[in-house]
Structures are given as structure tokens and as C-alpha cells.
Amino acid sequence: MLKTLIVDDSTTFRKTFRGALCERFPFMLIEEAKGATEALQKIKAFLPDLIFMDISLPGENGLELTRRIKASHPEIVVIILTAYDLREYREAAYNGGADAFIPKNSLNLADISALIKFFFSDDRCYDLHDPGKDGCL
């Protein structure tokens, strides 16, 4: 099971993205958070392997939140998903410890799949082609 957290203030985006992930990656256990406070609570209780993080969040922005998460949980893979495809945001994301940066306007599941394989197929032994019994929850 690959434990995944989607952090985005848009309910529509979270639900749509979650549905697409569940369909493509039935081995994922997925939780959602709409902002920084809820994300930190979910991280403490759920301890995800992977976080998809938006930049624009209520309260603390996703770049600051990524920096905090990586400081306390460097093993969590954080992928920034944002509508703000600007060089300064990319640089800030990587400087804050983000593992990848994907503009939402170019988001596709093939790229997500490639990233998941890159980050998880070897050392964590997830079989990306065999969801097993658990399915997407």
C-alpha cells in the first residue's frame, strides 16, 4: 500500500484527482487535506509515503508547508502540483525540499506513474502493476 496525501484547497480538484489516482493506482491508500493545519494532522496520524501539494493554501502556503514537512519527515516524497508554473516557484519548491514540481495544466497520469516508479519501485518494494488485495481506499 502506498499511503498518499493530497493537499489542495479545491474540493473539486482533490476529489477529481483522487478518483483518477484510485483508478490508475488501486494500491494507493489516499487521504485528503484542504490546508496546512489539516495536512499536519493527517501527516501525524496517517504518515504518508507521498504528498501531492498545492502552493496556494489557506493559512500557510504549500512551499512553506513543504519545508516544514521535509525538515521533520525527509523520507516523505513531496510533489508540488500547482497552477503557478513560474521559475521562482519551482526554485522555491526545490529549495524547500520538494521532490518534484508539476504544473496542473500539464498534469497527466503517465507522468505521475513515472514519478511513482522512480521514487518507490526499488527501495520500498511496491509492485506498481499488482494492486494485491487491498485496493484503493
ChimeraX attribute file (.defattr): number of C-alpha atoms within 10 A of each C-alpha:
attribute: neighborCount
match mode: 1-to-1
recipient: residues
	/A:1	20
	/A:2	21
	/A:3	17
	/A:4	24
	/A:5	26
	/A:6	25
	/A:7	28
	/A:8	25
	/A:9	19
	/A:10	15
	/A:11	13
	/A:12	10
	/A:13	13
	/A:14	20
	/A:15	13
	/A:16	12
	/A:17	15
	/A:18	21
	/A:19	14
	/A:20	14
	/A:21	20
	/A:22	17
	/A:23	13
	/A:24	17
	/A:25	22
	/A:26	22
	/A:27	24
	/A:28	23
	/A:29	20
	/A:30	22
	/A:31	19
	/A:32	20
	/A:33	21
	/A:34	17
	/A:35	23
	/A:36	22
	/A:37	13
	/A:38	13
	/A:39	23
	/A:40	16
	/A:41	12
	/A:42	17
	/A:43	19
	/A:44	10
	/A:45	9
	/A:46	16
	/A:47	16
	/A:48	22
	/A:49	20
	/A:50	22
	/A:51	27
	/A:52	23
	/A:53	29
	/A:54	28
	/A:55	22
	/A:56	19
	/A:57	18
	/A:58	13
	/A:59	10
	/A:60	14
	/A:61	15
	/A:62	25
	/A:63	24
	/A:64	14
	/A:65	22
	/A:66	29
	/A:67	20
	/A:68	15
	/A:69	22
	/A:70	17
	/A:71	12
	/A:72	9
	/A:73	15
	/A:74	13
	/A:75	12
	/A:76	19
	/A:77	23
	/A:78	25
	/A:79	23
	/A:80	26
	/A:81	25
	/A:82	23
	/A:83	14
	/A:84	16
	/A:85	15
	/A:86	10
	/A:87	9
	/A:88	9
	/A:89	16
	/A:90	20
	/A:91	13
	/A:92	14
	/A:93	23
	/A:94	17
	/A:95	13
	/A:96	19
	/A:97	20
	/A:98	25
	/A:99	19
	/A:100	15
	/A:101	20
	/A:102	21
	/A:103	16
	/A:104	14
	/A:105	11
	/A:106	11
	/A:107	12
	/A:108	12
	/A:109	13
	/A:110	10
	/A:111	12
	/A:112	15
	/A:113	15
	/A:114	11
	/A:115	15
	/A:116	17
	/A:117	14
	/A:118	11
	/A:119	15
	/A:120	17
	/A:121	14
	/A:122	10
	/A:123	8
	/A:124	10
	/A:125	8
	/A:126	16
	/A:127	15
	/A:128	19
	/A:129	10
	/A:130	11
	/A:131	16
	/A:132	11
	/A:133	9
	/A:134	11
	/A:135	15
	/A:136	20
	/A:137	12
